Amino acid sequence: METVVEEVVAPEDLKKFESLFNEEAARGEVSSKTTFEYAWCLIRSRYLRDMQKGVALLEQLYVKGNDESQRDYLFYLAIGNYRLKEYSNALNYVRAILKNEPKNHQAKELEKLIKQKMKKEGLMGMAIVGGAALAIGSIVGIGVALAKKS
């Protein structure tokens, strides 16, 4: 599952699907297939704005989709939000899949990966805050010691 969420799109693939998307848009209507393929490329981009645009396109597709396609869109929305580090949103999308399909192996794997990442990032966040507090405390302590010396 990690390879799926960490995969980066080849720039030529992104350009290819962007061109196709823009051509269809210029004609007045973009197919769901083209929109999905472009969104999937965007969420695998290295760039934040591309990933955000991909998630927005998938959200639009979800609203218009049927039950089967909605499940797919939820899965890719979870991946997009994971890549954006919006882990709570990603978890909500995965749980929506598991609510209807409790035995969905891919969704279970993605849920596990999201929870691991949340735990790791949460611990790292606390460590950073703790380290900053320690540094500030040390500076204050040194300042107090120097003041007493004077």
C-alpha positions as CSV (number, residue, x, y, z in Angstrom):
1,M,0.0,0.0,0.0
2,E,2.9,2.4,0.7
3,T,4.0,2.2,-2.9
4,V,0.6,3.3,-4.0
5,V,0.4,6.3,-1.7
6,E,4.1,7.3,-2.3
7,E,4.1,6.9,-6.1
8,V,4.9,10.1,-8.0
9,V,3.4,10.6,-11.4
10,A,5.8,11.0,-14.4
11,P,5.6,14.6,-15.6
12,E,4.9,13.5,-19.2
13,D,1.8,11.5,-17.9
14,L,0.6,14.5,-16.1
15,K,0.9,16.7,-19.2
16,K,-0.8,14.1,-21.3
17,F,-3.8,13.8,-19.1
18,E,-3.9,17.6,-18.5
19,S,-4.0,18.1,-22.3
20,L,-6.8,15.6,-22.7
21,F,-8.8,17.2,-19.9
22,N,-8.3,20.7,-21.3
23,E,-9.3,19.5,-24.8
24,E,-12.5,18.0,-23.6
25,A,-13.2,21.1,-21.4
26,A,-12.8,23.3,-24.5
27,R,-15.4,21.2,-26.3
28,G,-17.8,21.8,-23.4
29,E,-17.9,18.5,-21.5
30,V,-15.2,16.5,-19.8
31,S,-16.0,12.8,-19.3
32,S,-15.8,11.2,-15.9
33,K,-13.1,8.9,-17.1
34,T,-10.9,11.8,-18.3
35,T,-11.5,13.7,-15.1
36,F,-10.6,10.7,-13.0
37,E,-7.4,10.0,-14.9
38,Y,-6.3,13.6,-14.6
39,A,-7.2,13.8,-10.9
40,W,-5.3,10.6,-10.3
41,C,-2.2,12.1,-11.9
42,L,-2.7,15.3,-10.0
43,I,-2.8,13.6,-6.6
44,R,0.4,11.8,-7.4
45,S,2.2,15.1,-8.3
46,R,5.1,16.5,-6.2
47,Y,3.3,19.8,-6.0
48,L,0.8,20.7,-3.3
49,R,-1.5,22.7,-5.6
50,D,-1.7,19.8,-8.0
51,M,-2.7,17.5,-5.2
52,Q,-5.3,19.9,-4.0
53,K,-6.8,20.3,-7.5
54,G,-6.8,16.5,-7.8
55,V,-8.7,16.1,-4.6
56,A,-11.2,18.8,-5.6
57,L,-11.8,17.0,-9.0
58,L,-12.4,13.7,-7.1
59,E,-14.8,15.4,-4.8
60,Q,-16.8,16.6,-7.8
61,L,-16.8,13.2,-9.3
62,Y,-18.0,11.6,-6.1
63,V,-21.1,13.9,-6.0
64,K,-22.0,12.9,-9.5
65,G,-21.0,9.2,-9.3
66,N,-23.0,6.0,-8.9
67,D,-22.4,3.6,-5.9
68,E,-19.6,1.6,-7.5
69,S,-17.7,4.6,-8.8
70,Q,-18.2,6.5,-5.5
71,R,-16.4,3.7,-3.7
72,D,-13.4,4.1,-6.0
73,Y,-13.5,7.9,-5.6
74,L,-13.5,7.5,-1.8
75,F,-10.4,5.4,-2.0
76,Y,-8.6,7.8,-4.2
77,L,-9.8,10.7,-2.0
78,A,-8.3,8.9,0.9
79,I,-5.0,8.6,-0.9
80,G,-5.1,12.3,-2.0
81,N,-5.7,13.5,1.5
82,Y,-3.0,11.2,2.9
83,R,-0.5,12.8,0.5
84,L,-1.7,16.2,1.6
85,K,-1.1,15.2,5.2
86,E,-4.8,15.6,5.9
87,Y,-4.9,12.3,7.8
88,S,-8.2,12.8,9.5
89,N,-9.9,13.4,6.2
90,A,-8.2,10.4,4.7
91,L,-9.3,8.3,7.6
92,N,-12.9,9.5,7.2
93,Y,-12.9,8.5,3.5
94,V,-11.5,5.0,4.3
95,R,-14.0,4.5,7.1
96,A,-16.8,5.4,4.7
97,I,-15.7,2.6,2.4
98,L,-15.3,0.1,5.4
99,K,-18.8,1.0,6.6
100,N,-20.3,-0.5,3.4
101,E,-17.5,-3.0,2.8
102,P,-16.0,-4.1,6.1
103,K,-13.9,-6.8,4.5
104,N,-12.4,-4.5,1.8
105,H,-8.7,-5.5,2.0
106,Q,-7.3,-2.4,0.3
107,A,-9.3,0.0,2.6
108,K,-8.2,-1.9,5.7
109,E,-4.5,-1.6,4.6
110,L,-4.9,2.1,3.8
111,E,-6.6,2.6,7.2
112,K,-3.7,0.9,8.9
113,L,-1.1,3.0,7.0
114,I,-3.0,6.3,7.9
115,K,-3.2,5.4,11.6
116,Q,0.5,4.6,11.6
117,K,1.3,7.9,10.0
118,M,-1.0,9.8,12.4
119,K,0.7,8.1,15.3
120,K,4.2,8.8,14.0
121,E,3.4,12.4,13.1
122,G,1.7,13.0,16.4
123,L,4.7,11.7,18.4
124,M,7.0,13.7,16.2
125,G,4.9,16.8,16.8
126,M,5.0,16.3,20.6
127,A,8.8,15.7,20.4
128,I,9.2,19.0,18.5
129,V,7.1,20.9,21.0
130,G,8.9,19.2,23.9
131,G,12.3,20.0,22.4
132,A,11.3,23.7,21.9
133,A,10.0,23.9,25.5
134,L,13.3,22.4,26.8
135,A,15.3,24.9,24.7
136,I,13.3,27.8,26.0
137,G,13.6,26.5,29.6
138,S,17.3,26.2,29.2
139,I,17.6,29.8,27.9
140,V,15.5,31.1,30.8
141,G,17.6,29.1,33.3
142,I,20.8,30.4,31.9
143,G,19.4,34.0,32.0
144,V,18.3,33.6,35.6
145,A,21.8,32.1,36.5
146,L,23.5,35.0,34.8
147,A,21.3,37.5,36.5
148,K,22.1,36.1,40.0
149,K,25.8,36.2,39.2
150,S,25.7,39.9,38.5
